[in-house]
Amino acid sequence: MIKQLRENLFRLAIPVPFPMKYVYCYLFKMEQEVILIDTGFSDQPAKEAWLHIFSELNIDPKQVTKIYLTHFHPDHSGLSGWMQQLTGAKVYMSQTDMAMFTHVFMNGNNQAKQIGEMAVENGVPIKLADNIAEHMNELTKHIAPLPNFTELTEKKILLGDKRWEVIAVPGHSDGHVCFYEPEEELLIAGDHILDKITPNISLWPGGSDNPLKNYFHSLKLVSKFSVKEVFPAHGEIILNLKDRIDKLLCHHDERLKKMELLAARGCTAYEVAVQTFNAKKLTAHQWRFAMAETLAHLEYLVRSDKLRKKTEDNVVYYEGNKHKIVV
């Protein structure tokens, strides 16, 4: 559960009720204060894990003065309100993801309703769309209590005894940030870059209309940094950043080519998703991400003039772009 990475830097495995089992949060322990990167999902196992960690590391929760969130997703931000109440710490997040947090988790079940409507508009059967919306509505209940955010505006922050650069990497979320330490060449990556799985890049109501384009830009941005170790939020520590980025770009290139071929004859995003993912085994939670990821790729193709879309009977269909200029 606790792995010491440096003299004052610890990697913490916080349990989450999802297939990846854990989210890795990071803790900087100094004489006068403790700083956290991400908090985990809001449920009892995660709370018990944090209390155990504080006990093992001989930390009084009141020593925690700052909590930095890489992004707003509930397995990273969900416990931040509870942690703030426990510690009295300030909770920092980018302005963009503060706005998304408000849109998704503080507007009743509006986001769940919009996701359900988006699913139906893209060919998802009504019953499955209702299940997707219901699951999203249940998920919002795990963001309690709500934190009082402070906007993360600094370009550099002090973590331990070193200054880390705050790097904006939109893609997995519109306001995702990483933290880079240039002296030892370390990167706390959140969900921007993961070891063996590809970060979910999804199109959501209220978010960017081309998240995959943003993600490609962010990958290329980070590839310019000299990095010896990447500390992600899921999976193992990454020792070859550029190789991992190349594999992620290759994965998305293959996915785009496959979806372009599938959609060229004319079909809904749901039909593309059925042929792309192992549809029979997907839960409502997984279908939500499968549809949102499919839409991110299809919309990228539309904006690249490789596909076009039309609406018939309130359902969106994608098809090959017959007016595409071939050089």
N, C-alpha and C positions, 0 to 999 in steps of 0.2 A: 504493500500500500504506500510506503514511503521509500523513495530512492533519493539519496543525496548526490547531486550532480556537481556541485562546487561547495566551497566552504560554507557559503550562506544561501545556497540555492537548492531547493528540494522539489522533486517531482512527486505529485500525489495522485493516486488512483482513487477517484471518487465514483462509486457505483451509479449506473443509470439503468433504467428499465427498458433498454433497447438492445438489439443484437450485438452492438460493439462492447457491451457490458460495463465499460468504464469511460469516463472522461478524465484526461490528465490536466490537473490544475497545477500551478506553480507557486511556490512560497519562498519569499526572500526573508531571511531571519537575521536581523541586526540586533545590537545591544539595546537600542532604544525603541525600535519599532519593527513591525512585521508588515510586509506588503504581499497581497495575493494577486495572482493572475487567474481570473475566472473562478466560478464557485460551484458549478454543477447543477443538477436537476433538483427541484424542490420536492423531496419526499423524505420519509423517515430514515431509510438506509443511508442517504447522503448526509443527513444531519448527524447521525451517529458516527459516520466515518470522520467527519470534521472534528467532532468532540474527541474522538480517539486520537487523531493526529495532533491536536493541540496538547493533549495529555502526554503523548509520546515525545514530543519535541519540547516539552516543558514551557509551553506558551500560554500566557494569560490572554484570552481573547481580546481584552482591552488593549493589548499591545498592537493589534492590527489597526493601522491608521489609514491605509489606502487599499482599495480594491479596483483593479483595472480589468475591464472586460474586453476580450478580443472582438466579440460581436453579441448580438441580442438573442440568439437562439436559446431555447429554454434549458438545454443541457449545459449551457455556459452561464447564463444570466439568472436562471430560475431561482437559485438559492441566494441571490445577492441581497434581497430585502431582509431575509432572515439573518444573514451574516451581518448586515448593517445594524440591525437591532441588537444582535449579540455583541458586536464589537464597538459600535459607534463610528465606524470608518466611513469615509467618503467613497462613493461608488462612481467610477469614471467610465464613460463610454463615448464613442464618437457621436457627433450631432446627428449624423445620418441614421445611425442605428438607434439612437434615442427616439427619433421620430418614428422609426419602424416599430420599435417596442410599443410605443403609444398606440400606433395604428392597429397592431396585431393583438395586444394583450389588455388594452385599457378602454376598448370601445365595445364592451359587452361581447356578444357573439357575432359582431358584424363581419370580422375577417372569416370566420367559419362559414357564414352565409355566402360571402363573396367567393370563397374557394369552391363551395358546392355549386354555385351558379356557373363559375368558370368551367368546372368539370362537365356539367350538362351541355354548355355551349360547345364543348369540344368532343362531344359524342359519348361521354360516359353514361351508362345506363342509370336511370333515376335512382334505383335502390342503392347502387354502389356510390353514387354521388352523395346521397343522403348519409350513408355510412362514413364517407370521407369527412363531410361537414360535421357530423356528430363527434367523430374522433378528434377533430381540430378543436371543437368546443370543449371537450373534456381536457385537452392538453392545456388550455388557457387557465384551468383551475390550479395548475401546478406552478403558477407564477404568483406566489403569495407568501408573505406579504410583499407588496410592491415597494421597490427601493425608491429613494430620493436621489436621482442622478445628478452628477456634476459633469458638464461637458468636457471631454478630453480635447483640449486645444493645443497643448504643448507639443512641440516637435521632438523634444527630448525629455526623458524622465529619469530620475535617479532610482535605480533598483540595486539594492545592496550598496556597494561602494563604487559603482560605475554608472555612467550615463548611457541609456539605451535610446536609440532612435525609434520614433513612432512612425511606422510605415503604413500608409493607406493602401489596402489591397482589395478593392471591391470585386465581387464575383460570387463567392459563397454566400455572403450577405453584402448589401450595398455599402455598408459602413464598416466592414471588417478591417481590423488593424493587426499588424504583427509588430514585434519588438526586436530590434537588432542591436547587438553589442559589437562594435567594430574592433575592439582590442583583442578579444578572444575569438571573434568571428562566430558569434552565437545568434541563433534566430528562434524566438518563441513564436510559433507559426499559427497557433489556434487551429482552425480547420482549413486554412488556405492551402496547405500542402500536407498530405498524409502519406504514410509509408506504403501500405499495400492496397488500400482502397482509394477510389477517386472521390474527392469532395463533391457533394451534391451541388450542382449549379442549376438553379430553378427559377422559373418565372412565376411571381406571386402577385396578386392584387395589391396595388399600392407601391410596388417595387419597380426596379429598372425594367425597361422594355427590351433590353438586350444584355442580360447578365453574363452570357457566355462571352460576348465581345469584351466586356469588362474584365472577366477572369483571364482571358488570354493576355490582355494588356498587363494585368497584375503579375502573372507568371513571368512574363518577359522582364518586367521591372525588377522583380526579386532575383532573377537569374544573373543580374549584373552585380549583385553583392557578392563579396568574398565570404563564404560561409563554411565553417568546418563541421558544425553540428546544428541540426534542426530539431527543436523540441516541439513536436506536434501535440494536439489535443487527443488524438486517438492513434493507437499503434506504436511502433517502435521508433526510437531516435533515428534520424536520417543522417547519414554521413556523406552522401554524395548528392548534393542538392541539384546540380545541373542535370545529372542523369535522371533523377526523379521527375524533374520538370519536363524533360524530353519525353518521358514515358506518359506523363499526363497529357501533353499536347498530342502525342500519337494516338492515345485513347480517344480523345475528342474528335480528332480528324477522322478516325475510323467510324465513330458513331455518327458523325455528320454525313459521311458518304453513305452509310447504311440507311439512315433516315431519309436522305434525299431520294434514294432509289425506291424506298417503300412508299413515299408520299407522291412520287412523280405521276403515278397513275390516277391519283385523286382519292383522298381518304381523310378521315378525321385524325386528330392527334391521338385519340383513344385507340384507334385501329393500329396506328404506328407503334404505340406503347405495347399493345398486346403482342405484336410480332418482335418487339425488341427485348422485353423482359419476360421472365418466367411467370406469366400472368396468373396461372392457376394457383400458385403458392403465395401470392401477394396478399397481405393484410390490408385493411383500410388505410392504416398508417403508411404502409409501403406504397400503396396506390397513389396516395397524395403526392409523394415525392416522385414516383414514376411519371405521373402526368405532368408535374411542374418541370421536371428535367426534360421530358420530351418536348414540351412547349418552348423551353429555352433554346433547344437545338433547332426546332422548326422555325422559330422566329429569327434566329441567327441566319438561317438559310434564306428566309424571305428578304431580310435586309441585305443579304449578299446577292440578291437577284437570281438565286438558284431555284427558288420556289415562289409561288404566289398563293394567295388564299382568297376564298370567296365564302359568302354566307348564304345558305339555303335553308329555309324553314327554321331560322334561328340557330342553326348549327354551322360551325366553321369547318370548311374543308380546305385542305392543302393540295396543291397539284404542281406539276412541272411548269416552269416559266417558259411558255412558248415563245415569248418575245425576247428571250435571253440572246444577247449578241455573242456569237462564237467566233473567236479570232483564230 
